[in-house]
Amino acid sequence: MKFDIPKIIRRLEMSAYAEEMDGLALHVWVNPSRNIKRAFWDCRVELIGLKQELNKLTATKAKPADKKVDNLNGRVDGIHKTIYAWYANIWSQASDPDTHVAIEEIEAMADEDPALWVFIAQGTQALIEEHNEGIRKN
């Protein structure tokens, strides 16, 4: 028997962020594979480690080597782009291509409205977790 597992999509309503965004929603793929989820969490762990390393370098009274700081900042930027690509994938699985989101759109939104970025990133993770919790309860 072959299982044909559908992609389950849930709406993240933007009106929960701001009433001016009423009627807008992101379409979130809530049942990505274990490997796709792991790729996200691996990026998060690496990002946390790099930021801790940057904090240690910049917290000292001695001026850190600019080259090392620049290198770490470049790696942080690269991980951010990987995370944006991960979210673009998660938000681009609905059947209507008009609902899909490009990496560049995510990057611009994160720069223009950091609070919105936090809202939709956390909301996406919450929808995925709610889906998983619902399965565990059944």
Secondary structure, DSSP 8 states (H G I E B T S, - for coil): --------EEEEEGGGT-GGGTT-EEEEE----HHHHHHHHHHHHHHHHHHHHHHHHHHSSS---HHHHHHHHHHHHHHHHHHHHHHHHHTS-SS-GGG---HHHHHHHHHH-HHHHHHHHHHHHHHHHHHHHHHHH-
